[in-house]
Amino acid sequence: MPDQEPAPAAGADRIDMTTVTRNEFISAMVHLYRGELAEASAWRTRIDTTSNWAVVLSGTALTFVFGGSSSERHMLIPIVVIFCTFLLMMEARRYRFYDIWRTRARTIEINFYRPMLDGSQPPQPDWASTLAHDLAWPHYHMPWWEAAGRRLRRNYQWIYGILLVSWLVVLVAYPTPATSLSEVVTRAAIGPVPGVLVFIGVALFYAALIALGVYSYWQSRHAHRLPAGHPDRMRDEPHA
């Protein structure tokens, strides 16, 4: 029988990363940066899509409300508010994913590209190991309340505000102009739910929105919290 070639030693086909040259490292980082930037752009597009859904849904509902003749058409607006809230929650989740890729891209820009351009030292000496750990154990860099508060302040506060004003206008002006506050409250009834309870529910909901927006604004502007996309966010504890 012909002699058989000896089997390769265990691990002989593995790449020894300690022998990576400078040119190979630069080439790998360029491709990694392009990949992280592409992911960030994709998730950014998904964020805009969710906002567009909320705008189209609200506009369509208001067109139906102000174009109809039923005295109970005001009920559609609280329903749209609930749907917009689901969209806000979905958009906050997408924003957290977007922040993962944006933070990685910013880390590469600050610690890799900037030193190459101006000859300075990387602001984070251990940035490569931090990035490697984040690639091995991906996690959110931003808590849910911060993501929801940011999207609320950027887009949804205007949507919620227009829906609230439209709801009050419908209650006051349709089917005939109201003559007293008690009449407006009575018109707010939804089926068996009295108008007083509907007003209390709407007031509590909007108070929660205001609290979320104010708290997230205070945390981002006055509590010295790291800005979104900051590389040091990868060092924080993982957020659920």
C-alpha positions, 0 to 999 in steps of 0.5 A, a space after each residue: 500500500 502506498 504511504 499515507 500522508 501524515 495527518 496535520 497536527 491539531 490546530 495546524 490549520 488555525 490562523 495565528 493572529 499574533 502574526 497579523 501585519 500592520 497592513 492586514 490589520 488596517 485592511 481588516 479594520 476598514 472592512 469592519 468599519 464599513 460593516 458597522 456603518 452599513 448596519 447603523 444605516 440599515 437600522 436608521 432607515 428602520 427607525 424612520 420607517 416607524 416614524 412614518 407609520 405613526 405620521 401616516 396612521 395619525 393623519 389618516 385617522 384625523 382625516 376620518 374623524 374630521 370628515 365624518 358625521 358621527 358624534 362618537 368619532 372622537 373614540 378613534 383618536 384614543 385608539 390611534 394614541 394607543 397604536 402610536 404608543 406601540 410604534 414608539 415602543 418598537 422604535 425605541 427598540 430599533 433605536 437601541 439596536 442602531 446605537 449598538 452599531 453607531 457606538 462601534 463605528 464611532 469607536 473606530 473613527 475616534 481611536 483608529 481613523 483620527 490617530 491616522 489622520 492627525 498623528 495623535 494617540 488613541 483617546 482609549 488605549 484599550 479600545 481594540 480589546 473593548 471593541 473585541 469584547 463587545 463583538 464577542 458579547 453584544 449588548 445594548 449600550 442604552 437603557 430602554 427609557 433613554 431610547 424611548 425618551 429620545 424618540 419621544 422628544 425628537 418625533 412623537 411629542 408632536 404627534 401626541 400633541 396634535 392628537 390631543 388637540 384634535 381630540 379636544 377640538 372634536 369634543 368641544 365643536 362636534 356635533 354642535 359647539 359645547 356650552 359647558 365643561 360638563 358637556 365636554 366631559 360627557 361627550 368623552 365617554 367611550 361606550 360604557 366608560 364614563 367621560 370622567 374616567 376617559 379624561 382621567 386616563 388621558 391625563 395620566 397617560 400624557 403626564 407619564 409621557 411628559 415625565 419620560 420626556 423631562 427625565 430623559 432630557 434632564 439625564 442627557 443635558 444636566 446629569 453628565 450622562 455620556 452622549 449617545 454613541 460615545 465609545 465609553 458606553 461599551 464599558 457600561 453594564 449591559 442593559 436589558 
